[in-house]
Amino acid sequence: MKVVIMGAGHGGTALLRVLHQMDSVDVIGVVDIDKEAPGITLAKKIGIAVGASIQSFFARGVDVVLEVTGSDTVYRRLQEIKPKDTVIIPGNVVSVIMRLIEERTQLVQVLHGKQRQIDTVLNSTHDAMIAVDVNGIISLYNRAAERILGIDREEALGRKAEEVIPNSRLHLVLRSGESELNQEQSLDKTRRIVTNRVPILEQDGQIIGAVAVFRDVTEVETLTNEITTLKDMQSLLAAIIQSSNDAISVVDMQGNGLMINPAYTRMTGLTEADIIGKPANVDISEGESMHMQVLRTGQSVRGVPLKVGPKKRDVVVNVAPVVVDGVLKGSVGVLHDVSEIKKLTEELERVKRLVRKLAASYTFDDIVGKSEGILHAIEQGRKAARTPATVLLRGESGTGKELFAHAIHNESSRKYSQFVRVNCAAIPETLLESELFGYEEGAFTGAKRGGKKGLFEEASGGTIFLDEIGELSMSTQAKLLRVLQEKEIVRIGGTKAVAVDVRVIAATHVNLERAMQLGTFREDLYYRINVLPIVIPPLRYRAQDIEELVEYLIHKYNQEYGRNVQNVAPEMLQRLVNYSWPGNVRELENVISRSLINMKFQETTVQPYHLPELVATNEEEENAEKVKKSIDKKHREDGRTLNERLEEVEADIIREALINYGGNKTETAKQLGVSIRNLYYKIEKYGL
């Protein structure tokens, strides 16, 4: 019967699923004006034709049209245009049919489920079972019977018992109606069985069949030997567990303690009386019981840190399931004491917090964006990578200065050598010099015997990245200047110069020109590090990159959070483009991460209401405010120098040109008669 479903909403979709599984029905098409309706999507997936009109399907000979739109107008229209032999079934009738089909399906499922339960019980028993009907025809024959008799189930079912089974007496029990209990019978020269044969009676006492339950008694001796072997193995296993230096605990399938060894007691301070028969989490001070997790999942876990026992001993736990014949019987755990290792690790982490060394992990291919500003910065970075000159990365916080440092190193001839990162603002001034330049033995109280290499020596042959160089003290700046000029360092407390071959990449968000005027940054050092300046534009000047950055970040956080977010709503993207991003890319990362966290797990599109609160910006208001501040500054008497007044005028001219050209920096540079690189430098310098 050829059927077309009219309407692809939820009802039509459910109807399609049911009819598609029926052999007597051929669904030849699904019709709906909504191309995105769920029934249309499902029909395409399973290879059924779809359309917005039913006319094309009538030409293919439709027997029945199931109208599930619920519209009387649609039903009447179908009645008018249908072929003579086509039957139109309205939605209310379809609903009744659906309910009947569902009830039938549920009933069949219940019957099949009960039959499976019965088959499972009969086939899981060790005893063989054979049943015959009133005519002596075999109607039940389980796996144990196959195993003992060596006759396949297909060969036995439907045949008389005496024709299939040697020495069968079921036909005699049918005639006599008398039970035969605990009867021993020979199958062949080596095997014997013990069997019970009983008639099956109706309530009125009429015999309607007979059943035989039997087992191979030759297996008893085999089982006895197996039990003896198992006891020996159990004793051996117990001896191994008791003598192990690793702490071991075993629980049963309910998660109750079965066994612990002396090493476990030594480590945790808990005895057998504290553990045996108790829940698996009784020994956990902090953390979740891995025994219970393994019992829930059936999967091993390794290297999980926990605190156990009353003394909260730090351990690492490996737990594996105990499976016997495919059945989970419990789990076994091995505990390793890591208290000493943890102490050493904490000491190491304290040192790492002072100086963070990183292998260069990124390349220019990892920098996302196609805007004019970022492409110009990448081009300058590639040029810098081909020279050994000192590079100064300038840009606001969160623009990606460290990313550029990694990329420059990885594209340089030094990429196979050390890359050392130093955050000059994170290391206390009292430690910074000794970390950068090293010290000799006895240079100060607490100095290591034999002295210590500084970071410049460790980076020799490679690259050192001095982040936040504008935060260095004047004394440290003087020593850094010597390194850049003479290519050598002198350790604290030492007199001998040590030659170093190191490429310096510096970064700052500070206005170094203003810092020189204020006397907080050395002019000679400025000219040494400002050999190859690269200005990284803030995100507010990279509006065209925001969509690509958002896609990259969604992919990143999908992997981290186990989500499947596909895209962002257009209105949300517009909000992101309109925002000024004072925190730059780092702030954008935070916003996207929080937006994904705010989403429900099944949602795939980021909507505006998922966004954390953003401060709305208005470019004209901001520019007006800047102009007002500039005018106010002009009218106050502050004793500024001529250079400072000229810089203010230059900043106002650049700001006005940017406004006139709608932020287009290429056109602005042409109008002002400066290079695009020089324009970016001045934008960064004046904080425009």
Disulfide bonds with the S-S distance in Angstrom:
none
